Each structure stands twice: as structure tokens, then as C-alpha cells.
Amino acid sequence: MSLPRTKGVLTSTSGHVAIHHRRNQFVVDNATNGFDLYMLETGSFVRNFPTGIPKKRYPKQVAFGEETKVVVGGSDHGVVYVFDRKTGKTLDVLDHHADGGLVQTVTVST
């Protein structure tokens, strides 16, 4: 799936996508500055979860966690980010996973 945004417009460059059908939303690695949340049916942009400017544009996995209360995603600088889905606020930065390297894969468990 290739759907990240440029100023709220879906474009063709992206990484991983996680879909939550019940909430009618999806989150995508935008391959530019973090992860973007959209409405599933309309494709309308909701918010960005910023992780900084990437050093390299490798796809990074993103997932919903805690019954969609949080968005969890990797980075190209060795940390995993945990965001509040509703507000976009960074709740936690889990570092030292790759000593400044790429964290492409994440998983969540309730």
C-alpha cells in the first residue's frame, strides 16, 4: 500500500501500513518524517506522529497498540516511538534498540 501524505494529500512513497477496521483508520510510515494517521473510508488525513528527518528512507513498521490507544513505530536512528493516537503526543521513546541504527520491525501485545 502506498499512501503517505504531502500536506494532507496521499502520495506514492511509503513504508508499512497498519489498519484498524473497527475504528475506520489506518496509520502509515510516510518515509519522510514519521507516521501519518488517516480515515480508512475517505483517505482523509488526521495527524502526523513525528520521528524526525530520516537518515535513510527504509520502510519502518508501525502498529496500533493498547486497543488502538497508541501508535508504535520504529525509526532509522535506533529508537521505537510510542504515541497517543488521539492527541499525537509522544508517550515514550524506547531507545538503545539498535545503537543509532535502523529499527524496522515492531510488534505490540495487549
PEVENPE-V546901 format. One record per backbone hydrogen bond with DSSP energy under -1.0 kcal/mol. NH is the residue of the N-H (numbers start at 0). CO is the residue of the C=O. E is the energy in kcal/mol with one decimal. If there is no record, write none. Layout:
# PEVENPE-V546901
nh->NH co->CO e->E
nh->NH co->CO e->E
This chain:
# PEVENPE-V546901
nh->5 co->8 e->-1.8
nh->8 co->5 e->-1.0
nh->10 co->3 e->-4.5
nh->14 co->28 e->-2.5
nh->17 co->26 e->-2.6
nh->19 co->24 e->-3.0
nh->24 co->19 e->-1.9
nh->25 co->37 e->-2.1
nh->26 co->17 e->-2.5
nh->27 co->35 e->-2.4
nh->28 co->15 e->-2.5
nh->29 co->33 e->-2.2
nh->34 co->48 e->-2.2
nh->35 co->27 e->-2.6
nh->36 co->46 e->-2.9
nh->37 co->25 e->-2.9
nh->38 co->43 e->-2.2
nh->39 co->23 e->-2.6
nh->42 co->38 e->-2.0
nh->45 co->36 e->-3.3
nh->46 co->36 e->-1.0
nh->48 co->34 e->-3.5
nh->50 co->32 e->-2.5
nh->57 co->55 e->-1.3
nh->60 co->103 e->-2.8
nh->62 co->71 e->-2.6
nh->64 co->69 e->-2.5
nh->68 co->65 e->-1.2
nh->69 co->64 e->-2.0
nh->70 co->82 e->-2.1
nh->71 co->62 e->-3.0
nh->72 co->80 e->-2.0
nh->73 co->60 e->-1.8
nh->77 co->100 e->-2.2
nh->79 co->93 e->-2.3
nh->80 co->72 e->-3.0
nh->81 co->91 e->-2.5
nh->82 co->70 e->-3.0
nh->83 co->88 e->-2.8
nh->84 co->68 e->-2.3
nh->87 co->83 e->-2.5
nh->90 co->81 e->-3.0
nh->91 co->81 e->-1.7
nh->93 co->79 e->-3.1
nh->96 co->77 e->-1.9
nh->100 co->97 e->-1.7
nh->102 co->74 e->-3.6
